[in-house]
Amino acid sequence: MAYLKRMVDRYWPHGIPEPEQKASLLNEPIAFRDTGDARVLHRWPKGRPLHAVVAECLANVELLLGQLEAGVRVTDNQRDLVRQLYVATQRQREVLAAALRLEELE
């Protein structure tokens, strides 16, 4: 008889307790700053680090220099403007490279 009771208990369906619902950002109501213990949901990602922005600018300046050094076709009255652009771009590359070497920039 004990054997039969163990078999019935073994294969008889048991009640499964409901899992505890944990708070997360998905099932939590949207809260605003002016309510006491609310979490603030940020809509925008944090800005890129300044070091990354300067590095990207330097890469773009070097691309521009490469194209200017490869040659640009302009009329005679625009040659001075292109020369000024080239000189200013070289200076900008020097300044951006020096800024990347700063340790405080990060």
Summary of the structure (lengths in Angstrom):
residues: 106
radius of gyration: 33.3
end to end distance: 76.8
largest distance: 110.3
contacts: 168
relative contact order: 0.09
helix: 53%
strand: 0%
